[in-house]
Amino acid sequence: MDVFRVEPFAEIAPGEPEVDPQTIRSCLVAADVAVEAEG
């Protein structure tokens, strides 16, 4: 599990109310795609 890919976004999200949930979801999706690509 490459958790380190998600940590930066997780740190920014709580402190940035302006961050859209959709943006966070996009980041998570990108991380999932990267993990699948590395397979």
N, C-alpha and C positions, 0 to 999 in steps of 0.2 A: 504493500500500500504506500503510494507516494503522497503522504500527508503533507510534506513540505511544500507541495504545489498549492495547497489550499490555505495554509497558514497565513501568508501575507494578506490574502483577501479577508480572512477571518479577523485579522487584527485591524484592518481598515474599516470593515463593516460597522462594528459597534460604535466607533468614534465618529463615523461619517453618516449622519442621518440623511444626507442628500443622495447617498448611493441607492440607486434603484434596485429592488429585488431582482428585476430582470437582468441587470448587469451582473449581479452576483451569480445568478443562475447560469449566465453565459460563461462566466469564468469556471464554474464547476463543470459545466458541460465540456469546455475546452480541456480541462484537466482529465476528465474521463476519456475523452477522445485520445489524448496524449498517452494515457495509460494503456488503452486498447492498442494503440499503434505500436507501443513498445512490446506489448503482449508477452 
